[in-house]
Amino acid sequence: MTSLSLDSDLWCRRFHPSPTATRRLVCFPHAGGSASFYFPVSAALRGPVDLLAVQYPGRQDRREEPAVQDLHRMADDVAEALRRWGDLPLTLFGHSMGALVAFEVARRIERAGGRIDHLFVSGRKGPSVDGPELSHPLDDEGIVAEVRAMSGTDARLLEDEELLRMVLPALRGDYRALGAYRADRDAAVTCPVTAVVGDQDPWTPVPEAAHWRDRTTAAFDLRVFPGGHFYLSSGADEVTAMLRDHLTGTLRT
């Protein structure tokens, strides 16, 4: 059996360790994304905030591992890995597919008796009980076309055949996991939830992002920023300011 410490090192990247931090932020990437997506956020919040970025299998330094094609299993593994980091209050932030993983991780931590201070779910509508939240392509051509349309990956990378071969297995696994994901009908967290979305996101219309209010028994808020599905790249300063305000005390839960 793999040790808890090794599991944590496998799943969590800590770019800017902060021994004086009073809060911990755990960030979950989008489909095909990696922990390094959150490096700029970690740099901006270093000091009062200790940021952990989740590294899914099948990418970067975990490229040789098969992608996890079951979001519930992924959440089991991440929740176990985060047991080591319960010494500070935990806030979770997940974008797109990462919002679903963060939601399921929060459920598992709460069910085990732990506490989540706040859950930020970004670029994803609230989980449906009747089917997958969005219809995703499963063939390589369709996956590449959708990722290109979302502007979440540098278009030059998608035109490079060698690089494309490297990232496609992770994308393929993530899209299969999304297609298979179902939330339990009564699944909810007990922590406050903030849904965050771009006002021009064609995959997550603002009214559908508001469906997350049904997935918490605590307070709910909806924040809308200018931009599309990857509004948090074009509006990085504003998003980071929102997280800083929350984590440094202006939005105490």
C-alpha positions in Angstrom: 0.0 0.0 0.0 1.3 3.5 -0.9 2.0 5.6 2.2 -0.2 8.6 3.0 2.8 10.9 2.7 3.7 9.6 -0.8 0.0 9.9 -1.9 0.1 13.5 -0.8 3.3 14.2 -2.7 1.9 12.5 -5.7 -1.3 14.5 -5.8 -0.4 17.9 -4.5 2.1 20.5 -5.8 3.2 23.3 -3.4 4.9 25.9 -5.5 5.5 28.5 -2.7 5.6 26.9 0.7 4.5 29.5 3.3 5.3 28.6 6.9 3.5 31.7 8.2 0.3 31.0 6.2 -3.0 31.1 8.1 -5.2 29.6 5.3 -4.7 26.9 2.8 -6.2 27.0 -0.8 -6.5 23.8 -2.8 -6.9 24.3 -6.5 -8.3 21.8 -9.0 -7.5 22.1 -12.8 -9.8 21.8 -15.8 -9.9 18.8 -18.1 -6.5 18.4 -19.7 -5.1 20.9 -17.3 -2.2 20.5 -14.8 -1.2 21.8 -11.5 1.1 24.4 -13.1 -2.1 26.3 -14.3 -2.3 27.7 -10.8 1.4 28.7 -10.4 0.6 32.4 -11.0 -2.2 32.3 -8.4 0.2 30.7 -5.9 2.8 33.4 -6.6 0.2 36.2 -6.1 -1.1 34.8 -2.8 2.2 33.6 -1.3 2.6 34.6 2.3 -0.7 34.6 4.1 -2.0 31.7 1.9 -0.5 28.2 1.4 -1.6 27.0 -2.0 -1.8 23.4 -3.1 -2.4 22.6 -6.7 -3.8 19.1 -7.5 -1.9 17.2 -10.1 -4.1 14.6 -11.9 -2.5 11.5 -13.4 -1.5 11.4 -17.0 0.1 14.8 -17.3 3.5 16.5 -16.7 5.5 14.6 -14.1 2.6 12.0 -13.9 2.5 11.5 -17.7 3.4 7.8 -17.5 0.3 7.1 -15.3 -3.0 6.3 -17.0 -5.6 9.1 -16.6 -8.3 8.4 -14.1 -11.6 7.9 -15.9 -13.8 8.0 -12.8 -14.3 11.4 -11.0 -15.6 9.6 -7.9 -12.4 7.5 -7.7 -10.3 10.6 -8.3 -12.1 12.4 -5.5 -11.5 9.4 -3.1 -7.7 9.6 -3.8 -7.5 13.4 -3.5 -9.5 13.5 -0.3 -7.1 10.8 1.2 -4.1 12.8 0.1 -5.4 16.0 1.7 -5.7 14.4 5.1 -2.1 15.5 5.7 -3.0 19.1 5.2 -5.7 19.6 7.7 -3.6 21.7 10.0 -4.9 24.9 8.4 -8.5 25.8 7.3 -9.1 24.5 3.8 -10.7 26.4 0.9 -11.2 24.5 -2.4 -11.3 26.1 -5.8 -12.0 24.1 -8.9 -12.4 25.2 -12.5 -14.6 23.4 -15.1 -14.0 19.6 -14.5 -12.1 20.7 -11.4 -15.3 22.1 -10.0 -16.8 18.7 -10.0 -13.7 17.1 -8.5 -13.5 19.8 -5.8 -17.2 19.3 -4.9 -16.8 15.5 -4.5 -13.6 16.0 -2.5 -15.4 18.5 -0.2 -18.2 15.9 0.3 -15.7 13.2 1.3 -13.8 15.4 3.7 -17.0 16.6 5.4 -18.3 13.0 5.6 -15.1 12.0 7.3 -15.6 14.7 10.0 -13.3 17.3 8.5 -14.2 20.9 7.7 -14.1 22.9 4.4 -14.2 26.6 5.0 -15.5 27.4 1.5 -15.9 25.9 -1.9 -15.5 27.9 -5.1 -16.9 26.2 -8.2 -15.8 27.9 -11.4 -16.9 27.5 -15.1 -19.3 24.6 -14.5 -23.0 24.4 -14.0 -24.4 22.7 -11.0 -24.4 18.8 -11.2 -27.4 17.3 -12.8 -29.0 14.1 -11.5 -30.5 13.2 -14.9 -27.4 13.0 -17.0 -24.0 14.5 -17.7 -23.8 18.2 -17.2 -22.5 18.8 -20.7 -22.3 16.6 -23.8 -18.6 16.1 -24.5 -17.0 14.6 -27.6 -15.1 11.3 -27.0 -13.3 11.1 -30.4 -9.9 12.8 -30.6 -10.9 15.2 -33.4 -13.9 16.4 -31.4 -11.9 16.8 -28.2 -9.3 18.9 -29.9 -11.9 21.0 -31.6 -13.7 21.7 -28.3 -10.5 22.5 -26.4 -9.5 24.9 -29.2 -12.9 26.6 -29.0 -12.6 27.0 -25.3 -9.2 28.7 -25.7 -7.9 26.9 -22.7 -4.8 25.5 -24.4 -2.4 27.4 -26.5 -3.5 26.8 -30.1 0.1 26.3 -31.2 0.3 23.3 -28.9 -2.7 21.8 -30.6 -1.1 22.2 -34.0 2.1 20.5 -32.9 1.6 16.8 -33.6 4.2 15.5 -31.2 2.9 17.7 -28.3 -0.7 16.8 -29.2 0.2 13.1 -28.9 1.5 13.8 -25.4 -1.6 15.6 -24.1 -4.3 13.7 -25.9 -4.3 10.6 -23.5 -5.0 12.9 -20.5 -7.7 14.8 -22.4 -9.3 11.6 -23.6 -9.4 10.2 -20.1 -10.8 13.4 -18.6 -13.5 13.6 -21.2 -14.5 10.0 -20.6 -14.7 10.7 -16.9 -16.9 13.7 -17.5 -19.2 11.7 -19.7 -19.6 9.1 -17.0 -20.0 11.3 -14.0 -23.3 11.5 -12.1 -23.9 13.2 -8.9 -26.0 11.6 -6.2 -29.5 13.1 -6.2 -29.2 14.5 -2.7 -25.4 15.2 -2.9 -24.6 18.5 -1.1 -21.9 20.1 1.0 -22.4 21.8 4.3 -19.9 24.6 3.6 -20.7 27.9 1.8 -20.4 27.8 -1.9 -19.5 30.5 -4.4 -20.1 29.8 -8.1 -17.9 31.8 -10.4 -18.4 32.2 -14.1 -17.6 34.3 -17.2 -20.4 36.3 -18.6 -19.7 35.1 -22.1 -19.1 31.4 -21.3 -21.0 29.3 -23.9 -20.6 26.1 -21.9 -21.8 27.6 -18.6 -24.5 30.2 -18.9 -24.8 32.3 -15.8 -28.3 31.0 -14.9 -27.0 27.4 -15.0 -24.0 28.3 -12.8 -26.6 29.4 -10.2 -27.8 25.8 -9.9 -25.0 25.2 -7.5 -27.2 26.8 -4.8 -29.0 23.5 -4.6 -25.8 21.7 -3.7 -25.1 23.4 -0.4 -27.0 23.6 2.9 -25.1 26.8 3.8 -24.7 30.2 2.1 -24.5 30.6 -1.6 -23.0 33.3 -3.8 -22.7 33.9 -7.5 -19.8 35.9 -8.9 -19.7 36.9 -12.6 -16.6 38.1 -14.4 -16.1 39.4 -17.9 -14.9 36.7 -20.3 -15.6 33.3 -21.7 -14.9 29.8 -20.3 -11.4 30.7 -19.3 -12.3 34.1 -17.9 -9.8 33.4 -15.0 -6.9 33.7 -17.4 -7.9 37.0 -19.0 -9.1 38.3 -15.6 -6.5 36.8 -13.4 -6.0 39.9 -11.3 -9.7 40.2 -10.4 -10.0 36.5 -9.6 -6.9 36.5 -7.5 -8.2 39.6 -5.6 -11.5 37.8 -4.9 -9.6 34.8 -3.5 -7.3 37.1 -1.5 -10.3 39.0 0.0 -11.9 35.7 1.1 -8.8 34.1 2.4 -7.5 37.1 4.3 -10.7 37.6 6.2 -13.1 40.0 4.4 -15.4 37.2 3.6 -15.2 35.1 6.8 -17.4 32.0 6.7 
